Amino acid sequence: LCITGTLFGQTLIFDKIGKRDGLPDNNIFSIVQDGYGHLWFGTSNGLALYNGYSFRNWRHMQEDTTFLPDNQVDGLMAAGNDDLYLINI
């Protein structure tokens, strides 16, 4: 699926991305853009970073208590100092 359109004289192209492209799950609860222009996705199966070309995924690891507390990431917030905050409800 590819959608094209024009906004303020610029052509925009939107592609559909999902699990087959590397997203950990198609159930996305939150999306935030960081200061580098990368998109972060909070899903029901982990956290994903998309750089415009590929995904890097993080999931809960039972043996690491400093990592994701759970695979479900309900909300995300990017701070101006390059910090990313996860919000789990």
C-alpha positions in Angstrom: 0.0 0.0 0.0 1.4 3.4 -1.0 -0.5 6.7 -0.5 0.6 9.9 -2.2 -0.6 13.4 -1.7 0.3 17.0 -1.9 0.6 19.3 1.1 1.8 22.9 0.9 3.2 22.2 -2.6 5.3 19.2 -1.5 4.5 15.6 -2.6 4.2 13.2 0.3 4.5 9.5 0.0 3.3 7.2 2.8 4.2 3.5 3.0 2.5 1.0 5.2 5.0 -0.8 7.5 4.3 -3.7 9.8 5.6 -6.9 11.3 6.8 -8.2 7.9 9.1 -5.1 7.8 10.6 -5.7 11.2 8.1 -4.0 13.5 7.7 -6.2 16.7 3.9 -6.1 16.5 1.2 -4.4 14.4 -0.5 -3.2 17.6 1.0 0.2 18.1 0.1 2.2 21.2 2.4 5.2 20.8 4.8 6.9 18.3 7.3 9.6 19.0 10.0 11.3 17.0 13.4 11.9 18.6 15.8 14.8 18.0 17.5 12.9 15.2 14.3 12.4 13.2 14.0 8.7 14.1 10.6 7.2 15.0 10.1 5.2 18.2 7.1 2.8 18.4 5.6 1.5 21.6 3.9 -1.8 20.7 2.2 -4.7 22.5 5.4 -6.7 21.9 8.3 -4.3 22.7 9.9 -1.1 21.7 11.0 -0.3 18.2 13.3 2.3 16.6 12.8 3.1 13.0 15.5 5.1 11.2 13.6 5.3 7.9 15.2 2.1 6.5 15.0 -0.6 9.1 13.9 -1.4 12.7 15.8 -2.1 15.8 13.7 -3.8 18.5 13.9 -4.2 22.3 11.9 -6.6 24.3 11.6 -7.5 28.0 14.4 -9.7 29.3 13.5 -11.6 32.5 17.1 -11.6 33.8 17.7 -7.9 33.3 15.7 -5.7 35.7 17.1 -2.4 34.3 15.6 -3.2 30.8 12.0 -3.0 29.7 9.8 -3.9 32.6 7.2 -5.4 30.2 6.9 -6.0 26.5 3.8 -3.7 26.3 4.8 -0.1 25.9 1.7 2.0 26.3 3.2 5.5 25.8 6.4 7.3 24.9 7.8 10.7 25.5 10.9 12.2 24.0 12.8 14.8 26.0 14.9 17.6 24.6 18.1 16.0 26.1 17.9 12.9 23.9 16.1 10.9 26.7 13.2 8.6 25.9 10.6 8.0 28.6 8.4 4.9 28.5 4.9 5.1 30.0 3.2 1.9 31.1 -0.3 2.0 32.4 
